[in-house]
Amino acid sequence: MSVTSVRLQPELEQELAELADRTKRSKGWLINEALAEYIARQRLEQDRWQQTLNAIDAAARGELVQGEAVIDWLGRWGSQDESEPPAPRR
């Protein structure tokens, strides 16, 4: 594992030390966990933003799903008539 140094604000350092004591974990372990969660959240946020941009582009091209088709599809969830989601149409 590589070593990286960071400068922490004094109050954050204090809270980190207290959390490490309470949880019986090292500060390094807590920092690794926090960074892993942060990176995962950022990746998810970026993926969702890209999906939003793709959806806006598709809507601008007229690739839309009719509301009635979505309502019908949702109404069949959990039944023997459940099907794939409706495809966009122009």
Secondary structure, DSSP 8 states (H G I E B T S, - for coil): ---------HHHHHHHHHHHHHHT--HHHHHHHHHHHHHHHHHHHHHHHHHHHHHHHHHHTT-B--HHHHHHHHHTTTSTT-------B-
